[in-house]
């Protein structure tokens, strides 16, 4: 009788143990791997803290990461000082690998920011423009102020080639800023002109943007980047576009301003201020 009881206990214990093993083996894993790059420069970002639940990884010098996660939809968080936190939702395959790359947006350091536009002999007249969704506009026709709202200003307007125009943002408002360059001369095309935009802080150059080498001749506007004033999160745009039949300057008399599809006031192609 005693032997039968011991055998029964052993059988039950074995069954429980096997059940636990089957439960663990039922969790099927897959692999998520990818590259993390700087959205502005395109360069890899190392030492990014990558987490999904209790699973943790770090990007290497090439910006690469690797995670083994349970099959299904997983939320992966990417964090690093100097960059805006990012979260990806990834569907992890069963016993397979999925590639999931990420561009992280840099955050500008505290303090004033200088944005300088430089170019060569041609086109003779390129204009720097900074404006916000809130309606502020800094340009050759509205120089702004560093000591009162909008807390941003243009140093001077250059229209004889070999120019340098610098817009300084002394303080950021909780608004979205867009910086663009307008080819006031119209010809030659801004694409391939060698125009360059630098973002500097505390006398250090942080980022450089070079105008695209090629593009349509009628693309008079180079949208360079945007900055979230609340977080100082920076996003490269680097696109060329036309702006025909649009009014960029403020319209007097209380008339509504013309906005483009992104909600910004487009650039005026008419010869104003020269």
C-alpha positions in Angstrom: 0.0 0.0 0.0 2.8 2.4 0.9 4.6 1.6 -2.3 1.4 2.4 -4.3 1.1 5.8 -2.6 4.7 6.7 -3.3 4.4 5.6 -6.9 1.2 7.8 -7.3 3.0 10.8 -5.7 6.0 10.3 -8.1 3.7 10.1 -11.1 1.8 13.3 -10.2 5.1 15.1 -9.6 6.4 14.0 -12.9 3.3 15.1 -14.7 3.4 18.6 -13.1 7.1 18.9 -14.0 6.4 17.9 -17.6 3.5 20.3 -17.8 5.8 23.2 -16.7 8.3 22.3 -19.3 5.7 22.2 -22.0 4.4 25.6 -20.9 7.9 27.2 -21.3 8.5 25.6 -24.6 5.1 26.9 -25.9 6.5 30.5 -25.8 8.0 30.9 -29.3 10.6 33.6 -29.8 11.9 35.5 -32.7 14.6 38.0 -33.3 14.4 41.8 -33.9 17.5 43.5 -35.2 18.3 46.8 -36.9 20.3 49.9 -37.2 19.8 53.2 -35.3 20.9 56.3 -37.1 20.8 60.1 -36.5 17.9 61.5 -38.4 19.8 64.7 -39.2 23.3 63.4 -40.1 22.4 59.8 -41.1 25.3 58.6 -39.0 25.0 55.5 -36.7 24.2 56.2 -33.0 26.0 54.1 -30.5 25.1 53.3 -26.9 21.4 53.6 -27.4 19.5 51.8 -24.6 17.0 49.5 -26.3 14.3 47.9 -24.1 11.3 45.7 -24.6 9.8 44.8 -21.2 12.6 43.2 -19.2 14.8 42.5 -22.3 17.6 45.0 -22.7 20.2 45.6 -25.4 22.6 48.4 -26.5 23.6 49.6 -29.9 27.2 49.0 -30.9 29.6 51.4 -32.7 27.8 50.6 -35.9 24.4 51.5 -34.4 23.3 47.9 -34.6 21.1 46.2 -32.0 19.7 42.6 -31.5 16.8 41.4 -29.3 15.2 38.0 -28.8 11.5 38.5 -28.0 8.3 36.4 -27.8 6.3 36.1 -31.0 3.7 38.8 -31.6 3.4 42.5 -31.3 6.1 44.0 -29.1 6.8 47.6 -28.1 10.5 48.6 -28.2 11.8 51.7 -26.6 15.0 53.6 -27.7 16.7 56.1 -25.3 19.9 58.0 -25.4 21.0 61.4 -24.0 20.9 64.1 -26.6 18.1 62.4 -28.6 14.3 62.3 -28.4 13.0 59.0 -27.0 11.4 56.8 -29.6 9.1 53.8 -29.5 8.6 51.2 -32.2 5.8 48.7 -32.4 7.2 45.5 -34.1 5.5 42.3 -35.0 8.0 39.6 -34.0 7.9 36.5 -36.2 8.0 32.9 -34.9 11.6 31.5 -35.0 12.6 34.1 -37.6 14.3 37.5 -37.8 12.7 40.8 -38.7 14.7 44.0 -39.6 13.5 47.2 -37.8 15.7 50.3 -38.3 15.2 53.6 -36.6 16.1 57.2 -37.1 16.5 59.1 -33.8 15.9 62.9 -33.8 18.6 64.9 -32.0 17.8 67.6 -29.4 19.6 70.9 -29.6 21.5 71.9 -26.4 20.2 74.7 -24.2 21.0 78.3 -25.1 20.7 80.5 -28.2 21.0 78.9 -31.6 22.5 80.5 -34.7 21.5 79.4 -38.2 23.8 80.6 -41.0 23.2 80.4 -44.7 26.2 80.7 -47.0 26.5 80.5 -50.8 28.8 81.4 -53.7 28.6 83.9 -56.6 25.4 82.5 -58.0 22.5 82.7 -57.5 23.1 86.3 -56.4 20.2 86.5 -54.0 19.2 83.7 -51.6 17.0 84.5 -48.7 16.9 82.8 -45.3 13.4 82.4 -43.8 12.3 81.2 -40.4 8.7 81.0 -39.4 6.4 79.2 -37.0 3.0 77.7 -37.0 2.0 80.4 -34.6 2.5 83.0 -37.3 6.0 84.5 -36.6 8.1 85.1 -39.6 11.8 86.2 -39.8 13.1 87.3 -43.2 14.7 90.2 -45.1 11.4 92.1 -44.8 10.8 91.3 -41.1 14.0 91.2 -39.2 12.6 90.3 -35.8 14.1 91.0 -32.4 16.4 89.1 -30.0 15.2 91.1 -26.9 11.4 90.8 -27.3 9.0 88.5 -29.1 9.6 86.6 -31.3 13.1 86.4 -29.6 14.7 85.7 -33.0 16.3 87.9 -35.6 18.1 88.1 -38.9 21.5 90.0 -38.9 21.3 91.4 -42.5 20.1 90.7 -46.1 22.7 89.9 -48.7 21.7 90.0 -52.4 25.0 90.3 -54.3 26.3 86.8 -54.1 28.9 85.2 -51.8 26.4 85.8 -49.0 26.1 84.9 -45.4 22.8 85.5 -43.6 22.4 84.5 -40.0 19.2 84.0 -38.1 19.6 83.8 -34.3 17.0 82.3 -32.0 17.6 83.7 -28.6 14.7 81.8 -26.9 12.4 79.1 -28.2 8.6 79.3 -27.8 6.4 76.3 -27.5 5.9 76.3 -31.3 7.1 74.5 -34.4 9.9 76.4 -36.3 10.7 75.7 -40.0 13.8 77.1 -41.7 13.8 77.4 -45.5 15.9 79.1 -48.2 14.2 81.0 -51.1 16.0 81.5 -54.4 15.0 85.1 -54.9 17.1 85.4 -58.0 15.1 82.5 -59.6 18.1 81.6 -61.9 20.3 79.7 -61.8 18.6 76.9 -59.9 19.2 76.6 -56.2 19.9 72.9 -56.7 23.6 72.3 -57.2 24.4 75.9 -56.2 26.5 74.8 -53.2 24.4 76.7 -50.7 25.0 75.5 -47.1 23.2 75.9 -43.8 24.9 75.5 -40.5 23.3 75.2 -37.0 25.7 76.5 -34.3 25.4 76.8 -30.5 28.0 78.4 -28.2 30.3 79.0 -31.2 30.3 75.3 -32.0 28.9 74.0 -35.3 26.4 71.2 -34.6 24.9 70.4 -37.9 25.5 71.2 -41.6 23.0 70.9 -44.4 24.1 71.1 -48.1 21.5 71.9 -50.8 20.8 68.8 -53.0 23.0 68.5 -56.0 20.2 68.0 -58.4 16.5 69.1 -58.7 13.9 70.8 -60.9 14.9 74.3 -62.0 11.5 75.6 -60.9 12.1 74.5 -57.3 12.7 77.9 -55.7 12.4 76.8 -52.1 14.7 74.5 -50.1 13.0 73.4 -46.9 15.9 72.6 -44.7 14.7 71.5 -41.2 12.2 71.9 -38.4 12.6 72.4 -34.7 10.1 71.6 -32.0 10.5 74.7 -29.7 9.2 72.9 -26.7 11.6 70.0 -26.8 14.3 71.4 -29.2 13.8 68.2 -31.2 15.3 68.7 -34.7 14.1 67.1 -37.9 15.8 67.2 -41.3 13.5 68.0 -44.2 16.0 68.7 -47.0 13.4 68.9 -49.8 13.1 71.2 -52.8 9.7 72.6 -53.9 8.1 75.2 -56.1 6.0 77.9 -54.6 4.1 79.4 -57.5 0.9 81.4 -56.8 1.6 81.5 -53.1 1.9 84.6 -50.8 4.6 84.3 -48.1 4.6 87.7 -46.6 2.1 88.8 -43.9 -1.1 90.0 -45.5 -2.3 93.3 -44.1 -5.8 94.4 -43.4 -6.7 91.4 -41.3 -6.9 89.1 -44.4 -6.2 85.4 -43.8 -2.8 84.1 -44.8 -2.3 81.5 -47.5 -1.0 78.3 -46.0 0.6 75.3 -47.8 -0.4 71.7 -47.2 1.8 71.4 -44.1 0.1 74.4 -42.5 2.9 76.9 -43.1 2.8 80.2 -44.9 4.5 79.7 -48.3 7.2 81.9 -49.7 6.5 85.0 -51.8 8.2 84.9 -55.2 7.5 88.6 -55.9 10.5 91.0 -55.6 9.9 92.5 -52.1 12.4 94.5 -50.1 15.2 94.7 -52.7 
